[in-house]
Structure formats: structure tokens, C-alpha cells
């Protein structure tokens, strides 16, 4: 097999570490091949304005394969969000949906040695007292989730951090904000540059860098949220509850970037106890390559998003319109067939994501699916159809028609009749 094919295989088919490449090929002599792999990856590399504890920039390798995978995931999530819109549950947690909420609480209860029974955790969802000590943190965590769903505070700032910490600690009198001591007495690995946590004098500056990244990055909302989760776990800025704060940060960022309450139901709480989580985080520390963490994270998001959509389909909720209930009859076949090529250029996709975020920020009433579609279908002189929106977003025809009409109302498209159907074109200046 030519070396170039190996570079593609160990980047696109699986984003392999140097050790994984060595193991797959059954040899420890891979330095020339690894240089070729790194050279191939550099053509898709993007350095971030987010630095490590040692002041080195993190990087992402945004190959077309990875971008398309993110697109597929986002389309699946958009289907779930669409169902929440019909259920009018985008800015609240619905206690009646216990099967969807319990997976977010059970891993936390297990971690603290508490009962994971549906009956006891169901009391928390129903806002009933649990007649057993130790469940106070689970109750506080659930309260934090309800705050996030209602988007009461900005995506990530010190006010939000304070609100979350006081909620988890169940007191307004916190002994400190960021931690003021080291979490461990063990020294860092000077060779591999591995930290168990950031030195406490650096925490405030590192957190400011993270906040700036979250608010200024042109990456997609999913990538921003995933990177923020990693970074919180990486520096561990608090004396306790660093894991819980990492997950809450991820969900809050998504909630503010157009996903609303959908983000609350993603059961990330079980991910941090994965046996591979620590080793992946160490690999990112050594290489400064966040792509390893993204590749680790995506399968979990793909599975949980599919399961969430399937649960919504299975719920017998009368508020869902009959037409939408008929959508996705084959609940295991949820990925739409794309009727047109997606952007293959990394720069084109970054531009589309940036413009998509701009639309959501300038028009709070615009739905995320509308912003996603228009950001990628705005070439003057071209005509777009309701069928294109329906195919790309995987939603009902009536939902697609309403979305295209909304874009007309907002002044982005002009509606024209062609033969026996309507088409939509970008409005001229």
C-alpha cells in the first residue's frame, strides 16, 4: 500500500495516534510514515486561539471527512430539535419525559455511590423530596439543568460560573471562586508535558482565554462546545465539581447557540467515566491536537442523538401533528439523503458556520435549521426549493414550506413562481 494511502487511512478512516499506527502495522519503525501522515494532516490544520498550559496553541485537523460527519450529526440533531419545536419544549425541561432525563442523572448517582433506581431519581425530576441522604447534589444538578434550559444567563462568563457553583454547592457563600491551591502534589511529567490540572496561579488567565474563544470562534457550535468541555476538564479550575461543570458548560454553550433545551437531554454524564477518556485527554496534551478528542467524542454524540430522536418518535404525545408523526416511520433510518454536494473546502465550511452564527445572533426568531440552510444556499442567481430544504433537513414538507416562507419574511429570499411550483432566490440589493 502506498504511503499516501496510509496517510489517508490513518487520518480519514480513523484518526490514529502514533502508537495506534505502530500497532496496526506491527512495527515500531514508523517515523518516516508518521512524518507523511503529519504532512497530510497539516493541509487541513487550523491553529486555534486557545493555548495549552505551556503556552502552545491547540490545533484541529478539519478534513472533509470529519466535516461531513459533523454535518450528518447536526442534521440528526436538527430533526430532534424540530420535534421539540412542535412540542413547544425548546426552553424548558419536560418532567413527563422521565425516560429521556434519567440517563443524565443515573451516571452521576452511580459516581457518588447512590441508588440509580428510576423511582428515586424520578422523585427529583418531579421535584419531590428523596427520603435518603446523599441526593442533594443530584437535586442541585437537576436544578442547574433547568436553569440552562431557560437560558437565563450568558453562554459562558463569570456570572454564569457563579450561578452554577452556588447551585451545586447549595449556598451563596462560596469559600472561593477559582481554586487557590493545587489539586495534587504529584509533579507533572516534564517529558510528555502532562498536567493533572493547571497550576492555580494560571487559572484565571486560562479561563479568560476560554471565554474569549467561545465568544469569538467561527467554528461550529458543536466543535466549540466539545472543545470547551475538554478545556474545563484539562485545567480543572475549581476545588470540586470540575466534571459536572465541564458537562454543564458544554450544554449551556449549545443551548445558547441555537440548540435550546435539546442540549439538556444529551446524556454526557456517562462519558467522563469512560475508560478511554483519560488516555485521550493525555494524548491531546502531548500532541496539542484536539482532533483526537473530537474523534473520541463524536461516536457518543451520534449514538445519543439517534436514541434521543427515536425516543421522541416513540413518545405518544398528542401535540405532535399527524404529518410529523408519519415522518421517520423507519426509526433506525434517520439520516436524510442529501440532494446536492456539501462544501468540501474547509474554508467554505468555516465561512458557512460563521455566517450561520451571525444569522442566529442578528435574528433571535430564526430557527437553527433556517440559518443552517440559508448559510449554505445564498448564491445569487440560483433558485432553491422547498424540496431541497426538506431533503437536507429531513423534516416534514409543511415544516420546510414554513421555514422557506419565514426566510422570505425576513428578507433573505424572494419568492417566485415557476410553472406549477414556487422557487426561492436570494434577494438582490
C-alpha positions as a LaTeX table, in Angstrom:
\begin{tabular}{lrrr}
\hline
Residue & $x$ (\AA) & $y$ (\AA) & $z$ (\AA) \\
\hline
Unk1 & 0.00 & 0.00 & 0.00 \\
Unk2 & 1.49 & 3.40 & $-0.97$ \\
Unk3 & 2.48 & 5.67 & 1.88 \\
Unk4 & 0.00 & 8.35 & 0.78 \\
Unk5 & $-2.84$ & 5.82 & 1.07 \\
Unk6 & $-1.69$ & 5.01 & 4.58 \\
Unk7 & $-1.74$ & 8.71 & 5.47 \\
Unk8 & $-5.35$ & 8.91 & 4.29 \\
Unk9 & $-6.29$ & 5.68 & 6.05 \\
Unk10 & $-4.88$ & 6.74 & 9.42 \\
Unk11 & $-6.41$ & 10.21 & 9.17 \\
Unk12 & $-9.77$ & 9.86 & 7.41 \\
Unk13 & $-10.79$ & 6.28 & 8.18 \\
Unk14 & $-9.51$ & 6.53 & 11.74 \\
Unk15 & $-7.71$ & 9.44 & 13.32 \\
Unk16 & $-4.90$ & 7.30 & 14.69 \\
Unk17 & $-2.24$ & 8.17 & 17.22 \\
Unk18 & 1.38 & 7.32 & 16.53 \\
Unk19 & 1.11 & 4.33 & 18.88 \\
Unk20 & $-2.02$ & 3.09 & 17.09 \\
Unk21 & $-0.30$ & 3.31 & 13.71 \\
Unk22 & 2.65 & 1.34 & 15.06 \\
Unk23 & 0.34 & $-1.33$ & 16.49 \\
Unk24 & $-1.73$ & $-1.59$ & 13.30 \\
Unk25 & 1.36 & $-2.09$ & 11.13 \\
Unk26 & 3.12 & $-4.36$ & 13.61 \\
Unk27 & 6.33 & $-2.34$ & 13.67 \\
Unk28 & 7.92 & 0.32 & 15.84 \\
Unk29 & 9.85 & 1.86 & 12.93 \\
Unk30 & 7.30 & 4.32 & 11.61 \\
Unk31 & 8.98 & 7.72 & 11.85 \\
Unk32 & 9.12 & 8.30 & 8.05 \\
Unk33 & 5.48 & 7.23 & 7.69 \\
Unk34 & 4.43 & 9.38 & 10.64 \\
Unk35 & 6.07 & 12.40 & 9.01 \\
Unk36 & 4.00 & 11.71 & 5.88 \\
Unk37 & 0.83 & 11.42 & 7.96 \\
Unk38 & 1.60 & 14.69 & 9.71 \\
Unk39 & 2.30 & 16.37 & 6.38 \\
Unk40 & $-1.08$ & 15.21 & 5.05 \\
Unk41 & $-2.84$ & 16.43 & 8.19 \\
Unk42 & $-1.22$ & 19.85 & 8.02 \\
Unk43 & $-3.07$ & 20.59 & 4.79 \\
Unk44 & $-6.30$ & 20.57 & 6.83 \\
Unk45 & $-4.86$ & 22.03 & 10.01 \\
Unk46 & $-6.24$ & 25.03 & 11.80 \\
Unk47 & $-4.43$ & 26.57 & 14.76 \\
Unk48 & $-6.77$ & 27.87 & 17.45 \\
Unk49 & $-6.51$ & 30.98 & 19.58 \\
Unk50 & $-6.60$ & 28.72 & 22.59 \\
Unk51 & $-3.35$ & 27.78 & 24.27 \\
Unk52 & $-2.17$ & 25.00 & 26.49 \\
Unk53 & $-0.84$ & 25.48 & 29.99 \\
Unk54 & 2.62 & 25.62 & 28.39 \\
Unk55 & 1.50 & 28.45 & 26.04 \\
Unk56 & 1.37 & 26.31 & 22.91 \\
Unk57 & $-1.62$ & 26.65 & 20.55 \\
Unk58 & $-4.06$ & 23.79 & 20.17 \\
Unk59 & $-4.92$ & 22.65 & 16.66 \\
Unk60 & $-7.77$ & 21.00 & 14.75 \\
Unk61 & $-7.45$ & 18.89 & 11.60 \\
Unk62 & $-10.70$ & 19.59 & 9.75 \\
Unk63 & $-10.67$ & 17.08 & 6.90 \\
Unk64 & $-13.67$ & 16.94 & 4.52 \\
Unk65 & $-14.48$ & 13.52 & 6.01 \\
Unk66 & $-14.68$ & 14.95 & 9.53 \\
Unk67 & $-16.73$ & 17.94 & 8.36 \\
Unk68 & $-19.23$ & 15.70 & 6.57 \\
Unk69 & $-19.55$ & 13.57 & 9.68 \\
Unk70 & $-20.30$ & 16.71 & 11.69 \\
Unk71 & $-22.91$ & 17.70 & 9.08 \\
Unk72 & $-24.66$ & 14.33 & 9.38 \\
Unk73 & $-24.69$ & 14.59 & 13.15 \\
Unk74 & $-26.05$ & 18.12 & 13.03 \\
Unk75 & $-28.84$ & 17.08 & 10.67 \\
Unk76 & $-29.84$ & 14.29 & 13.06 \\
Unk77 & $-29.85$ & 16.76 & 15.94 \\
Unk78 & $-31.91$ & 19.19 & 13.88 \\
Unk79 & $-34.58$ & 16.51 & 13.48 \\
Unk80 & $-34.75$ & 16.13 & 17.25 \\
Unk81 & $-34.83$ & 19.91 & 17.70 \\
Unk82 & $-37.64$ & 20.10 & 15.14 \\
Unk83 & $-39.73$ & 17.75 & 17.23 \\
Unk84 & $-39.05$ & 19.83 & 20.33 \\
Unk85 & $-40.24$ & 22.91 & 18.42 \\
Unk86 & $-43.52$ & 21.16 & 17.64 \\
Unk87 & $-43.83$ & 20.13 & 21.28 \\
Unk88 & $-43.10$ & 23.72 & 22.37 \\
Unk89 & $-40.42$ & 22.38 & 24.69 \\
Unk90 & $-37.39$ & 24.29 & 23.45 \\
Unk91 & $-36.87$ & 26.46 & 26.53 \\
Unk92 & $-37.88$ & 24.14 & 29.32 \\
Unk93 & $-37.38$ & 20.65 & 30.68 \\
Unk94 & $-40.46$ & 18.46 & 30.41 \\
Unk95 & $-40.65$ & 16.33 & 33.62 \\
Unk96 & $-43.07$ & 13.93 & 31.92 \\
Unk97 & $-40.18$ & 12.78 & 29.73 \\
Unk98 & $-38.51$ & 10.84 & 32.53 \\
Unk99 & $-37.06$ & 8.20 & 30.15 \\
Unk100 & $-35.06$ & 11.00 & 28.49 \\
Unk101 & $-33.97$ & 12.70 & 31.71 \\
Unk102 & $-32.93$ & 9.72 & 33.83 \\
Unk103 & $-29.82$ & 8.91 & 31.71 \\
Unk104 & $-28.46$ & 12.36 & 32.62 \\
Unk105 & $-28.84$ & 11.68 & 36.36 \\
Unk106 & $-28.07$ & 7.97 & 36.72 \\
Unk107 & $-24.31$ & 8.19 & 35.93 \\
Unk108 & $-23.96$ & 10.99 & 38.47 \\
Unk109 & $-25.76$ & 8.97 & 41.14 \\
Unk110 & $-23.57$ & 5.95 & 40.36 \\
Unk111 & $-20.40$ & 8.04 & 40.61 \\
Unk112 & $-21.33$ & 9.15 & 44.15 \\
Unk113 & $-22.40$ & 5.67 & 45.26 \\
Unk114 & $-26.13$ & 6.44 & 45.28 \\
Unk115 & $-29.09$ & 4.43 & 44.09 \\
Unk116 & $-29.75$ & 4.70 & 40.36 \\
Unk117 & $-33.32$ & 3.42 & 40.58 \\
Unk118 & $-35.81$ & 5.13 & 38.31 \\
Unk119 & $-38.19$ & 5.56 & 41.23 \\
Unk120 & $-35.81$ & 7.62 & 43.38 \\
Unk121 & $-34.38$ & 9.69 & 40.55 \\
Unk122 & $-37.92$ & 10.16 & 39.27 \\
Unk123 & $-38.71$ & 11.97 & 42.53 \\
Unk124 & $-36.04$ & 14.52 & 41.65 \\
Unk125 & $-37.49$ & 15.04 & 38.16 \\
Unk126 & $-40.93$ & 15.51 & 39.74 \\
Unk127 & $-39.44$ & 17.96 & 42.30 \\
Unk128 & $-40.31$ & 15.65 & 45.18 \\
Unk129 & $-38.00$ & 15.09 & 48.17 \\
Unk130 & $-35.90$ & 11.93 & 48.26 \\
Unk131 & $-36.08$ & 10.40 & 51.72 \\
Unk132 & $-32.44$ & 9.37 & 51.70 \\
Unk133 & $-29.28$ & 11.37 & 52.38 \\
Unk134 & $-26.74$ & 12.00 & 49.65 \\
Unk135 & $-29.09$ & 13.00 & 46.83 \\
Unk136 & $-28.64$ & 16.73 & 47.44 \\
Unk137 & $-26.05$ & 17.05 & 44.66 \\
Unk138 & $-28.30$ & 15.22 & 42.19 \\
Unk139 & $-31.12$ & 17.60 & 43.07 \\
Unk140 & $-28.80$ & 20.60 & 42.64 \\
Unk141 & $-27.51$ & 19.29 & 39.32 \\
Unk142 & $-31.05$ & 18.88 & 38.02 \\
Unk143 & $-31.81$ & 22.42 & 39.14 \\
Unk144 & $-28.75$ & 23.62 & 37.18 \\
Unk145 & $-30.07$ & 21.86 & 34.08 \\
Unk146 & $-33.41$ & 23.65 & 34.36 \\
Unk147 & $-31.58$ & 26.98 & 34.56 \\
Unk148 & $-29.63$ & 26.12 & 31.40 \\
Unk149 & $-32.77$ & 25.11 & 29.51 \\
Unk150 & $-34.30$ & 28.50 & 30.21 \\
Unk151 & $-31.11$ & 30.28 & 29.09 \\
Unk152 & $-31.27$ & 32.76 & 31.95 \\
Unk153 & $-27.59$ & 33.70 & 31.74 \\
Unk154 & $-24.94$ & 34.20 & 29.02 \\
Unk155 & $-23.22$ & 31.15 & 27.47 \\
Unk156 & $-20.03$ & 31.42 & 29.47 \\
Unk157 & $-18.96$ & 34.21 & 31.77 \\
Unk158 & $-18.16$ & 34.67 & 35.43 \\
Unk159 & $-21.79$ & 35.36 & 36.31 \\
Unk160 & $-22.79$ & 32.01 & 34.79 \\
Unk161 & $-19.96$ & 30.23 & 36.61 \\
Unk162 & $-21.02$ & 31.77 & 39.91 \\
Unk163 & $-24.65$ & 30.74 & 39.36 \\
Unk164 & $-23.70$ & 27.16 & 38.58 \\
Unk165 & $-21.30$ & 26.88 & 41.52 \\
Unk166 & $-23.77$ & 28.31 & 44.02 \\
Unk167 & $-26.43$ & 25.96 & 42.66 \\
Unk168 & $-24.21$ & 22.89 & 43.00 \\
Unk169 & $-22.88$ & 23.92 & 46.42 \\
Unk170 & $-26.38$ & 24.97 & 47.59 \\
Unk171 & $-25.03$ & 28.15 & 49.13 \\
Unk172 & $-24.32$ & 31.75 & 48.15 \\
Unk173 & $-21.30$ & 31.89 & 50.46 \\
Unk174 & $-18.62$ & 30.15 & 48.45 \\
Unk175 & $-15.19$ & 29.97 & 50.10 \\
Unk176 & $-13.57$ & 30.79 & 46.73 \\
Unk177 & $-14.36$ & 31.21 & 43.04 \\
Unk178 & $-11.49$ & 29.52 & 41.21 \\
Unk179 & $-9.38$ & 27.19 & 43.31 \\
Unk180 & $-6.50$ & 28.66 & 45.25 \\
Unk181 & $-4.40$ & 25.55 & 45.73 \\
Unk182 & $-3.08$ & 22.64 & 43.70 \\
Unk183 & $-5.33$ & 19.62 & 43.26 \\
Unk184 & $-2.44$ & 17.18 & 43.55 \\
Unk185 & 1.06 & 17.13 & 45.00 \\
Unk186 & 2.32 & 14.88 & 42.24 \\
Unk187 & 4.64 & 16.67 & 39.79 \\
Unk188 & 3.78 & 16.96 & 36.11 \\
Unk189 & 5.54 & 14.81 & 33.55 \\
Unk190 & 8.21 & 17.08 & 32.14 \\
Unk191 & 8.87 & 14.83 & 29.14 \\
Unk192 & 5.30 & 14.37 & 27.93 \\
Unk193 & 4.06 & 17.72 & 29.30 \\
Unk194 & 1.16 & 16.06 & 31.10 \\
Unk195 & $-0.70$ & 18.02 & 33.77 \\
Unk196 & $-3.37$ & 16.65 & 36.06 \\
Unk197 & $-4.65$ & 20.20 & 36.42 \\
Unk198 & $-3.46$ & 23.72 & 35.70 \\
Unk199 & $-1.28$ & 25.42 & 38.33 \\
Unk200 & $-3.70$ & 27.59 & 40.29 \\
Unk201 & $-1.97$ & 30.96 & 39.57 \\
Unk202 & $-2.70$ & 30.42 & 35.84 \\
Unk203 & $-6.37$ & 29.53 & 36.17 \\
Unk204 & $-7.92$ & 32.98 & 35.80 \\
Unk205 & $-5.94$ & 33.79 & 32.64 \\
Unk206 & $-6.71$ & 30.39 & 31.11 \\
Unk207 & $-10.42$ & 30.81 & 31.83 \\
Unk208 & $-10.39$ & 34.25 & 30.21 \\
Unk209 & $-8.81$ & 32.69 & 27.13 \\
Unk210 & $-11.54$ & 30.05 & 27.05 \\
Unk211 & $-14.33$ & 32.63 & 27.35 \\
Unk212 & $-12.82$ & 34.66 & 24.54 \\
Unk213 & $-12.56$ & 31.53 & 22.37 \\
Unk214 & $-16.21$ & 30.58 & 23.00 \\
Unk215 & $-17.49$ & 34.05 & 22.10 \\
Unk216 & $-15.20$ & 34.74 & 19.14 \\
Unk217 & $-14.61$ & 31.40 & 17.41 \\
Unk218 & $-16.05$ & 30.84 & 13.92 \\
Unk219 & $-16.17$ & 27.08 & 14.40 \\
Unk220 & $-19.48$ & 25.25 & 14.51 \\
Unk221 & $-21.39$ & 25.25 & 17.79 \\
Unk222 & $-20.71$ & 21.54 & 18.28 \\
Unk223 & $-16.96$ & 21.97 & 17.96 \\
Unk224 & $-16.94$ & 24.98 & 20.29 \\
Unk225 & $-18.89$ & 23.10 & 22.94 \\
Unk226 & $-16.76$ & 19.94 & 22.69 \\
Unk227 & $-13.52$ & 21.92 & 22.93 \\
Unk228 & $-14.83$ & 23.86 & 25.94 \\
Unk229 & $-15.71$ & 20.60 & 27.70 \\
Unk230 & $-12.19$ & 19.29 & 27.13 \\
Unk231 & $-10.58$ & 22.54 & 28.25 \\
Unk232 & $-12.52$ & 22.69 & 31.54 \\
Unk233 & $-11.53$ & 19.11 & 32.31 \\
Unk234 & $-7.96$ & 19.91 & 31.28 \\
Unk235 & $-7.35$ & 22.86 & 33.61 \\
Unk236 & $-9.83$ & 21.85 & 36.39 \\
Unk237 & $-10.35$ & 25.40 & 37.68 \\
Unk238 & $-12.47$ & 24.53 & 40.73 \\
Unk239 & $-11.85$ & 22.79 & 44.03 \\
Unk240 & $-14.71$ & 20.34 & 43.38 \\
Unk241 & $-17.33$ & 19.59 & 40.73 \\
Unk242 & $-14.96$ & 20.06 & 37.78 \\
Unk243 & $-16.56$ & 17.17 & 35.89 \\
Unk244 & $-20.07$ & 18.47 & 36.48 \\
Unk245 & $-19.05$ & 21.98 & 35.44 \\
Unk246 & $-17.45$ & 20.64 & 32.24 \\
Unk247 & $-20.70$ & 18.97 & 31.21 \\
Unk248 & $-22.84$ & 21.96 & 32.19 \\
Unk249 & $-20.54$ & 24.21 & 30.15 \\
Unk250 & $-20.99$ & 22.01 & 27.06 \\
Unk251 & $-24.76$ & 22.01 & 27.41 \\
Unk252 & $-25.01$ & 25.73 & 28.12 \\
Unk253 & $-22.94$ & 26.66 & 25.07 \\
Unk254 & $-25.13$ & 24.53 & 22.81 \\
Unk255 & $-28.31$ & 25.91 & 24.38 \\
Unk256 & $-27.23$ & 29.47 & 23.60 \\
Unk257 & $-26.01$ & 28.67 & 20.08 \\
Unk258 & $-29.42$ & 27.64 & 18.82 \\
Unk259 & $-29.98$ & 24.17 & 20.23 \\
Unk260 & $-32.09$ & 25.35 & 23.18 \\
Unk261 & $-33.30$ & 22.62 & 25.57 \\
Unk262 & $-32.18$ & 19.89 & 23.18 \\
Unk263 & $-28.70$ & 20.15 & 24.70 \\
Unk264 & $-30.01$ & 19.30 & 28.17 \\
Unk265 & $-31.10$ & 15.80 & 27.16 \\
Unk266 & $-27.70$ & 14.68 & 25.79 \\
Unk267 & $-26.53$ & 12.14 & 28.41 \\
Unk268 & $-22.90$ & 13.24 & 28.53 \\
Unk269 & $-22.72$ & 12.45 & 32.20 \\
Unk270 & $-21.68$ & 8.85 & 31.47 \\
Unk271 & $-18.89$ & 9.87 & 29.09 \\
Unk272 & $-16.43$ & 11.10 & 31.72 \\
Unk273 & $-16.37$ & 7.65 & 33.31 \\
Unk274 & $-15.34$ & 6.03 & 30.04 \\
Unk275 & $-12.10$ & 4.03 & 30.48 \\
Unk276 & $-10.64$ & 5.77 & 27.41 \\
Unk277 & $-11.47$ & 9.34 & 28.44 \\
Unk278 & $-8.29$ & 9.91 & 30.45 \\
Unk279 & $-5.96$ & 8.40 & 27.83 \\
Unk280 & $-7.49$ & 10.52 & 25.04 \\
Unk281 & $-7.10$ & 13.69 & 27.12 \\
Unk282 & $-3.45$ & 12.81 & 27.74 \\
Unk283 & $-2.90$ & 12.30 & 24.00 \\
Unk284 & $-4.29$ & 15.77 & 23.34 \\
Unk285 & $-1.98$ & 17.21 & 25.98 \\
Unk286 & 1.06 & 15.58 & 24.38 \\
Unk287 & 0.23 & 16.48 & 20.78 \\
Unk288 & $-1.89$ & 19.65 & 21.27 \\
Unk289 & $-4.19$ & 18.07 & 18.66 \\
Unk290 & $-7.84$ & 18.41 & 19.69 \\
Unk291 & $-8.90$ & 16.24 & 16.76 \\
Unk292 & $-8.24$ & 13.16 & 18.89 \\
Unk293 & $-10.81$ & 14.35 & 21.40 \\
Unk294 & $-13.32$ & 15.21 & 18.66 \\
Unk295 & $-12.90$ & 11.74 & 17.11 \\
Unk296 & $-13.41$ & 10.17 & 20.55 \\
Unk297 & $-16.45$ & 12.31 & 21.29 \\
Unk298 & $-18.38$ & 12.05 & 18.01 \\
Unk299 & $-19.49$ & 8.38 & 18.23 \\
Unk300 & $-21.07$ & 9.07 & 21.60 \\
Unk301 & $-22.92$ & 12.13 & 20.27 \\
Unk302 & $-24.04$ & 10.22 & 17.18 \\
Unk303 & $-25.47$ & 7.38 & 19.25 \\
Unk304 & $-27.12$ & 9.60 & 21.86 \\
Unk305 & $-28.65$ & 11.87 & 19.18 \\
Unk306 & $-30.09$ & 8.88 & 17.36 \\
Unk307 & $-31.50$ & 7.43 & 20.56 \\
Unk308 & $-32.97$ & 10.78 & 21.57 \\
Unk309 & $-34.70$ & 11.14 & 18.21 \\
Unk310 & $-36.03$ & 7.59 & 18.42 \\
Unk311 & $-37.37$ & 8.24 & 21.92 \\
Unk312 & $-39.15$ & 11.36 & 20.70 \\
Unk313 & $-40.67$ & 9.38 & 17.85 \\
Unk314 & $-41.82$ & 6.66 & 20.22 \\
Unk315 & $-43.39$ & 9.07 & 22.71 \\
Unk316 & $-47.13$ & 9.15 & 22.14 \\
Unk317 & $-47.57$ & 12.90 & 22.51 \\
Unk318 & $-50.83$ & 14.24 & 21.12 \\
Unk319 & $-49.39$ & 17.67 & 20.44 \\
Unk320 & $-47.32$ & 16.29 & 17.56 \\
Unk321 & $-49.06$ & 16.93 & 14.24 \\
Unk322 & $-50.18$ & 13.84 & 12.35 \\
Unk323 & $-47.88$ & 14.67 & 9.44 \\
Unk324 & $-44.85$ & 14.80 & 11.68 \\
Unk325 & $-45.81$ & 11.51 & 13.35 \\
Unk326 & $-45.69$ & 9.93 & 9.91 \\
Unk327 & $-42.13$ & 11.13 & 9.40 \\
Unk328 & $-39.28$ & 8.77 & 10.21 \\
Unk329 & $-41.52$ & 5.67 & 10.29 \\
Unk330 & $-38.36$ & 3.62 & 9.99 \\
Unk331 & $-36.83$ & 4.94 & 13.18 \\
Unk332 & $-33.48$ & 3.31 & 12.56 \\
Unk333 & $-33.06$ & 5.04 & 9.18 \\
Unk334 & $-32.82$ & 8.63 & 10.31 \\
Unk335 & $-30.14$ & 10.08 & 8.05 \\
Unk336 & $-31.51$ & 12.09 & 5.11 \\
Unk337 & $-30.30$ & 11.69 & 1.57 \\
Unk338 & $-28.53$ & 14.88 & 0.57 \\
Unk339 & $-29.68$ & 16.07 & $-2.84$ \\
Unk340 & $-26.67$ & 18.23 & $-3.53$ \\
Unk341 & $-22.94$ & 18.23 & $-2.67$ \\
Unk342 & $-21.91$ & 19.73 & 0.64 \\
Unk343 & $-18.97$ & 22.14 & 0.81 \\
Unk344 & $-15.72$ & 20.23 & 0.57 \\
Unk345 & $-13.47$ & 23.17 & 1.24 \\
Unk346 & $-12.55$ & 23.68 & 4.87 \\
Unk347 & $-12.55$ & 27.44 & 4.31 \\
Unk348 & $-16.01$ & 27.35 & 2.70 \\
Unk349 & $-17.42$ & 25.44 & 5.64 \\
Unk350 & $-15.80$ & 27.76 & 8.18 \\
Unk351 & $-17.34$ & 30.71 & 6.30 \\
Unk352 & $-20.76$ & 29.00 & 6.30 \\
Unk353 & $-20.56$ & 28.33 & 10.05 \\
Unk354 & $-19.51$ & 31.90 & 10.73 \\
Unk355 & $-22.42$ & 33.28 & 8.68 \\
Unk356 & $-24.83$ & 30.81 & 10.29 \\
Unk357 & $-23.86$ & 32.06 & 13.76 \\
Unk358 & $-24.23$ & 35.66 & 12.53 \\
Unk359 & $-27.79$ & 34.92 & 11.37 \\
Unk360 & $-28.76$ & 33.40 & 14.72 \\
Unk361 & $-27.29$ & 36.33 & 16.61 \\
Unk362 & $-28.95$ & 39.03 & 14.46 \\
Unk363 & $-32.34$ & 37.29 & 14.19 \\
Unk364 & $-33.23$ & 35.57 & 17.51 \\
Unk365 & $-36.52$ & 34.40 & 15.96 \\
Unk366 & $-34.76$ & 32.50 & 13.18 \\
Unk367 & $-34.70$ & 28.76 & 13.66 \\
Unk368 & $-31.40$ & 26.98 & 13.54 \\
Unk369 & $-32.46$ & 24.86 & 10.55 \\
Unk370 & $-33.29$ & 28.03 & 8.62 \\
Unk371 & $-29.90$ & 29.56 & 9.40 \\
Unk372 & $-28.13$ & 26.30 & 8.52 \\
Unk373 & $-29.88$ & 26.10 & 5.13 \\
Unk374 & $-29.53$ & 29.75 & 4.12 \\
Unk375 & $-25.84$ & 29.93 & 5.11 \\
Unk376 & $-25.18$ & 27.22 & 2.51 \\
Unk377 & $-27.75$ & 28.30 & $-0.11$ \\
Unk378 & $-27.22$ & 32.01 & $-0.70$ \\
Unk379 & $-25.62$ & 32.24 & $-4.13$ \\
Unk380 & $-27.22$ & 34.99 & $-6.22$ \\
Unk381 & $-28.78$ & 33.85 & $-9.47$ \\
Unk382 & $-29.61$ & 30.37 & $-8.17$ \\
Unk383 & $-33.06$ & 29.11 & $-7.27$ \\
Unk384 & $-33.84$ & 26.90 & $-4.29$ \\
Unk385 & $-36.91$ & 24.83 & $-3.49$ \\
Unk386 & $-38.92$ & 23.57 & $-0.54$ \\
Unk387 & $-37.94$ & 20.05 & $-1.57$ \\
Unk388 & $-34.24$ & 20.91 & $-1.13$ \\
Unk389 & $-34.89$ & 22.16 & 2.39 \\
Unk390 & $-36.96$ & 19.05 & 3.19 \\
Unk391 & $-34.27$ & 16.68 & 1.90 \\
Unk392 & $-31.35$ & 18.40 & 3.60 \\
Unk393 & $-33.06$ & 18.89 & 6.97 \\
Unk394 & $-35.02$ & 15.63 & 6.96 \\
Unk395 & $-38.21$ & 17.34 & 8.13 \\
Unk396 & $-41.86$ & 17.39 & 7.04 \\
Unk397 & $-42.92$ & 19.24 & 3.88 \\
Unk398 & $-45.07$ & 21.69 & 5.84 \\
Unk399 & $-42.16$ & 22.48 & 8.17 \\
Unk400 & $-39.93$ & 23.09 & 5.13 \\
Unk401 & $-42.51$ & 25.33 & 3.46 \\
Unk402 & $-42.98$ & 27.36 & 6.65 \\
Unk403 & $-39.21$ & 27.76 & 7.03 \\
Unk404 & $-38.70$ & 28.99 & 3.46 \\
Unk405 & $-41.62$ & 31.42 & 3.86 \\
Unk406 & $-40.07$ & 32.69 & 7.09 \\
Unk407 & $-36.82$ & 33.39 & 5.25 \\
Unk408 & $-38.86$ & 35.36 & 2.73 \\
Unk409 & $-40.48$ & 37.38 & 5.53 \\
Unk410 & $-37.04$ & 38.13 & 6.98 \\
Unk411 & $-35.93$ & 39.48 & 3.60 \\
Unk412 & $-33.36$ & 36.83 & 2.68 \\
Unk413 & $-35.21$ & 35.16 & $-0.18$ \\
Unk414 & $-37.59$ & 36.39 & $-2.87$ \\
Unk415 & $-40.41$ & 34.01 & $-3.78$ \\
Unk416 & $-41.17$ & 33.45 & $-7.47$ \\
Unk417 & $-43.50$ & 31.13 & $-9.35$ \\
Unk418 & $-42.03$ & 28.85 & $-11.98$ \\
Unk419 & $-44.61$ & 26.78 & $-13.90$ \\
Unk420 & $-46.61$ & 24.95 & $-11.22$ \\
Unk421 & $-44.28$ & 25.43 & $-8.25$ \\
Unk422 & $-42.63$ & 28.14 & $-6.22$ \\
Unk423 & $-38.88$ & 28.73 & $-6.12$ \\
Unk424 & $-36.79$ & 30.95 & $-3.88$ \\
Unk425 & $-33.82$ & 33.11 & $-4.83$ \\
Unk426 & $-31.52$ & 35.37 & $-2.86$ \\
Unk427 & $-32.95$ & 38.85 & $-2.66$ \\
Unk428 & $-30.95$ & 41.48 & $-4.52$ \\
Unk429 & $-29.65$ & 44.71 & $-3.03$ \\
\hline
\end{tabular}
